[in-house]
Amino acid sequence: MTAQTLDQQFAGAMGSLFGPDFPDTVGLAVSGGGDSMAMLVLAHNWARVWGVGLRVATVDHDLRDGSAAEAAMVAAECAQLGHPHDTLKWQSWDGQGNLQDAARRARLRLIGEWRADLRYVLMGHTRDDLAETFLMRVQRGSGVDGLAAMASRRDVPEGFTIVRPLLGMARADLRHYLHVLKMPWADDPSNDDPQFARVKVRQAMAALDLDTDRLADTAQALSLAREALQARALDVAGRVVHVQQGDVVLDRDGMAGVERETQLRLLAASVQYVASNPYRPRRAPLDSTLDTVLAGGTATLHGALLAAKGAQIVVTRELAAVAKLTAPSDEIWDNRWQIIGPHAPDLAIRALGDAITDCPDWRKTGLSRASLMSSPAVWRGQTLICAPIAGYNPVWTARIVADFQSFLVSH
């Protein structure tokens, strides 16, 4: 495949991703590896034609020798091409848990802090990544959502949209493109380290001579199935779900009358919405929790408390998950609550907690004690100033910053 053909492919991808109105400036996350360096050159050629500005960031995870030199290489190439570049250093890993997952989360956080007013950030995931991710998730026993191809555009909680214009391109073609143009790139030694699941899958694909295109096509076919299932869940949600002062209330009979896949989607979205969690609960505990609440029981999951109450299932925030969470009164609390009122530097938002006993009218709200205890309250030191959801001193009001229907679509 010629370099010109890749440029045409890239231009076509950007056209379909953005339509006729391109943003003034887009960001690029460029690690220095072959995929992202090819993306840098392709984006440079495209941006010159369409008059779009580029800003480039490299996340240096500082986990091995050579990472700083790779970031410097990207910076030097950006200088040659005429695009601003910043190196973002991650130095906060405590050595616990899954390194690759921690690094991925750190990348999103650092890019979110770096981007300023940029809405779109390009990332260099390729057709090979689609195939590898598909097999990794097969091994984990993922369902349709996990097996479906990664989206070419995805909004992330860090406040920007990831754009993946290389999903139709093969890694080998991108390397050839760089060879032809004599562009440098770095080979990360971890890409050959079999302790990482992706490397094991990549090696297995080579050993078994698996067809990357067929695997990627399967993942993309499952994306269509995922869209249909999401549409079905959204339709049912309009009939069986409503939000009450931050709680999600589901109609038990309505839930019982639909297929289990839709039940699970609605319950997962309800839990994620209430807990402000971008990640879906794992299938086994989600299955168990669904059975419990449909049978009339109570459970906790993913930072949410779920309780069957007569004809309803009520999903509320778990107090233990927010008991120590604090924020200035003029900032978003628990990633979802905004307090509107006379802010001051000495005021903070915390959960109401046991101070519910200071709210004589809380029973008039129609909400459960558990729900109100985990709701936001305004404090001055240890003094309760306002509990807007519990009806105490309603000089302040509280509102949820996310709409459930929109949340269901995006998650």
ChimeraX attribute file (.defattr): number of C-alpha atoms within 10 A of each C-alpha:
attribute: neighborCount
match mode: 1-to-1
recipient: residues
	/A:1	11
	/A:2	11
	/A:3	17
	/A:4	11
	/A:5	11
	/A:6	18
	/A:7	18
	/A:8	13
	/A:9	17
	/A:10	22
	/A:11	20
	/A:12	14
	/A:13	18
	/A:14	19
	/A:15	14
	/A:16	11
	/A:17	15
	/A:18	12
	/A:19	10
	/A:20	9
	/A:21	7
	/A:22	15
	/A:23	13
	/A:24	12
	/A:25	16
	/A:26	21
	/A:27	23
	/A:28	24
	/A:29	23
	/A:30	25
	/A:31	25
	/A:32	26
	/A:33	18
	/A:34	24
	/A:35	25
	/A:36	23
	/A:37	24
	/A:38	28
	/A:39	26
	/A:40	26
	/A:41	19
	/A:42	23
	/A:43	23
	/A:44	18
	/A:45	15
	/A:46	18
	/A:47	18
	/A:48	11
	/A:49	10
	/A:50	11
	/A:51	12
	/A:52	15
	/A:53	17
	/A:54	22
	/A:55	18
	/A:56	22
	/A:57	24
	/A:58	24
	/A:59	23
	/A:60	22
	/A:61	18
	/A:62	14
	/A:63	12
	/A:64	11
	/A:65	8
	/A:66	14
	/A:67	18
	/A:68	17
	/A:69	13
	/A:70	20
	/A:71	23
	/A:72	18
	/A:73	17
	/A:74	27
	/A:75	22
	/A:76	14
	/A:77	18
	/A:78	21
	/A:79	12
	/A:80	9
	/A:81	13
	/A:82	13
	/A:83	16
	/A:84	14
	/A:85	23
	/A:86	16
	/A:87	19
	/A:88	17
	/A:89	16
	/A:90	16
	/A:91	11
	/A:92	11
	/A:93	14
	/A:94	8
	/A:95	8
	/A:96	7
	/A:97	9
	/A:98	8
	/A:99	13
	/A:100	11
	/A:101	10
	/A:102	15
	/A:103	18
	/A:104	11
	/A:105	13
	/A:106	19
	/A:107	20
	/A:108	19
	/A:109	16
	/A:110	18
	/A:111	22
	/A:112	20
	/A:113	12
	/A:114	15
	/A:115	20
	/A:116	10
	/A:117	11
	/A:118	17
	/A:119	16
	/A:120	20
	/A:121	23
	/A:122	24
	/A:123	22
	/A:124	24
	/A:125	22
	/A:126	21
	/A:127	20
	/A:128	22
	/A:129	21
	/A:130	25
	/A:131	26
	/A:132	23
	/A:133	24
	/A:134	24
	/A:135	22
	/A:136	18
	/A:137	16
	/A:138	13
	/A:139	11
	/A:140	11
	/A:141	12
	/A:142	16
	/A:143	13
	/A:144	16
	/A:145	17
	/A:146	19
	/A:147	25
	/A:148	25
	/A:149	26
	/A:150	19
	/A:151	14
	/A:152	18
	/A:153	16
	/A:154	15
	/A:155	15
	/A:156	15
	/A:157	14
	/A:158	14
	/A:159	18
	/A:160	19
	/A:161	18
	/A:162	21
	/A:163	24
	/A:164	22
	/A:165	26
	/A:166	28
	/A:167	23
	/A:168	18
	/A:169	19
	/A:170	18
	/A:171	20
	/A:172	13
	/A:173	16
	/A:174	24
	/A:175	19
	/A:176	16
	/A:177	23
	/A:178	20
	/A:179	14
	/A:180	11
	/A:181	12
	/A:182	9
	/A:183	14
	/A:184	16
	/A:185	20
	/A:186	18
	/A:187	11
	/A:188	16
	/A:189	9
	/A:190	11
	/A:191	13
	/A:192	14
	/A:193	12
	/A:194	13
	/A:195	10
	/A:196	13
	/A:197	15
	/A:198	18
	/A:199	16
	/A:200	16
	/A:201	19
	/A:202	21
	/A:203	14
	/A:204	14
	/A:205	16
	/A:206	11
	/A:207	9
	/A:208	8
	/A:209	9
	/A:210	13
	/A:211	12
	/A:212	18
	/A:213	16
	/A:214	11
	/A:215	20
	/A:216	25
	/A:217	16
	/A:218	17
	/A:219	24
	/A:220	20
	/A:221	14
	/A:222	19
	/A:223	20
	/A:224	14
	/A:225	15
	/A:226	19
	/A:227	14
	/A:228	12
	/A:229	17
	/A:230	20
	/A:231	15
	/A:232	14
	/A:233	22
	/A:234	19
	/A:235	13
	/A:236	17
	/A:237	22
	/A:238	10
	/A:239	12
	/A:240	16
	/A:241	24
	/A:242	17
	/A:243	17
	/A:244	13
	/A:245	16
	/A:246	24
	/A:247	24
	/A:248	23
	/A:249	21
	/A:250	23
	/A:251	19
	/A:252	21
	/A:253	13
	/A:254	16
	/A:255	23
	/A:256	11
	/A:257	9
	/A:258	12
	/A:259	10
	/A:260	13
	/A:261	12
	/A:262	20
	/A:263	21
	/A:264	18
	/A:265	21
	/A:266	22
	/A:267	25
	/A:268	24
	/A:269	27
	/A:270	26
	/A:271	28
	/A:272	23
	/A:273	26
	/A:274	24
	/A:275	23
	/A:276	19
	/A:277	18
	/A:278	14
	/A:279	12
	/A:280	15
	/A:281	17
	/A:282	12
	/A:283	14
	/A:284	8
	/A:285	13
	/A:286	19
	/A:287	16
	/A:288	12
	/A:289	22
	/A:290	19
	/A:291	12
	/A:292	16
	/A:293	19
	/A:294	19
	/A:295	11
	/A:296	15
	/A:297	15
	/A:298	18
	/A:299	15
	/A:300	16
	/A:301	20
	/A:302	21
	/A:303	19
	/A:304	24
	/A:305	22
	/A:306	27
	/A:307	21
	/A:308	21
	/A:309	15
	/A:310	9
	/A:311	13
	/A:312	21
	/A:313	24
	/A:314	26
	/A:315	30
	/A:316	29
	/A:317	29
	/A:318	22
	/A:319	20
	/A:320	14
	/A:321	15
	/A:322	21
	/A:323	14
	/A:324	9
	/A:325	13
	/A:326	19
	/A:327	14
	/A:328	18
	/A:329	24
	/A:330	17
	/A:331	16
	/A:332	17
	/A:333	23
	/A:334	22
	/A:335	16
	/A:336	16
	/A:337	18
	/A:338	19
	/A:339	23
	/A:340	15
	/A:341	14
	/A:342	10
	/A:343	15
	/A:344	11
	/A:345	9
	/A:346	10
	/A:347	19
	/A:348	22
	/A:349	28
	/A:350	24
	/A:351	26
	/A:352	28
	/A:353	20
	/A:354	11
	/A:355	14
	/A:356	21
	/A:357	11
	/A:358	13
	/A:359	16
	/A:360	11
	/A:361	12
	/A:362	19
	/A:363	13
	/A:364	9
	/A:365	13
	/A:366	10
	/A:367	16
	/A:368	13
	/A:369	16
	/A:370	15
	/A:371	22
	/A:372	31
	/A:373	24
	/A:374	22
	/A:375	29
	/A:376	28
	/A:377	30
	/A:378	26
	/A:379	21
	/A:380	15
	/A:381	10
	/A:382	6
	/A:383	10
	/A:384	21
	/A:385	19
	/A:386	22
	/A:387	31
	/A:388	22
	/A:389	24
	/A:390	27
	/A:391	19
	/A:392	19
	/A:393	15
	/A:394	14
	/A:395	13
	/A:396	19
	/A:397	16
	/A:398	19
	/A:399	16
	/A:400	16
	/A:401	12
	/A:402	14
	/A:403	11
	/A:404	20
	/A:405	16
	/A:406	10
	/A:407	14
	/A:408	20
	/A:409	13
	/A:410	13
	/A:411	18
